[in-house]
Amino acid sequence: MNTFRTRRPLLVNATQCLHPTLILTDSGQRKAYPGDWIIEGENRERYIVDNTFFQRTFAPIAWESSSEGRHYGS
């Protein structure tokens, strides 16, 4: 198995769950538990990651306006 890194930053919106929540994902309905993160990607796909993985993988960024072709974030 080889290890790969994405070629561009992946910008997502993320919300940490405070109570058990059901969400619809590409894989069907899933349950998020307190402490889990609900991630929404570029194409509005949604998925759940646990807090340990989230803290290792994602970092907050300061949002700045951009004149680039695509808009990311809220």
C-alpha positions in Angstrom: 0.0 0.0 0.0 1.3 3.5 -0.9 0.5 6.7 1.0 -0.8 9.7 -0.9 -1.5 13.3 -0.1 -4.1 15.4 -2.0 -2.6 17.9 -4.5 -4.7 20.8 -3.3 -6.1 21.8 0.0 -9.6 20.4 0.7 -11.8 23.1 2.1 -14.9 21.9 4.0 -17.5 23.2 6.4 -17.5 21.3 9.7 -19.8 21.3 12.7 -19.2 19.4 15.9 -22.3 17.4 17.2 -23.6 18.3 20.6 -26.3 15.6 20.7 -27.0 12.4 18.7 -28.1 13.4 15.2 -29.2 11.5 12.1 -27.8 12.8 8.8 -28.2 11.7 5.2 -24.8 10.8 3.5 -23.9 9.3 0.1 -23.9 5.9 1.9 -27.3 6.4 3.4 -28.5 7.5 6.8 -25.9 7.7 9.5 -25.9 8.6 13.2 -23.5 11.2 14.6 -22.7 11.1 18.3 -21.7 14.0 20.6 -18.1 14.9 19.8 -18.3 13.7 16.2 -17.9 16.1 13.4 -20.3 16.5 10.4 -18.2 17.5 7.4 -19.8 19.1 4.2 -17.5 19.0 1.2 -17.3 21.0 -2.0 -20.2 19.3 -3.7 -22.4 19.3 -0.6 -21.6 15.7 0.2 -21.8 15.0 3.9 -19.9 12.6 6.1 -19.1 12.0 9.8 -15.7 11.7 11.3 -14.7 11.2 15.0 -13.1 13.9 17.0 -9.6 12.2 17.1 -9.4 11.9 13.3 -10.8 15.4 12.8 -8.2 17.0 15.2 -5.4 15.1 13.4 -6.5 16.0 9.9 -8.3 19.4 9.8 -7.2 22.8 10.8 -9.3 26.0 11.0 -8.5 28.8 8.5 -9.3 32.5 8.6 -11.7 33.1 5.8 -10.7 35.8 3.2 -12.6 36.9 0.1 -11.0 35.6 -3.1 -11.3 36.4 -6.8 -10.6 32.8 -7.7 -13.2 30.9 -9.9 -14.8 28.8 -7.2 -16.3 29.8 -3.8 -15.8 27.6 -0.8 -17.2 28.0 2.7 -20.3 29.7 4.0 
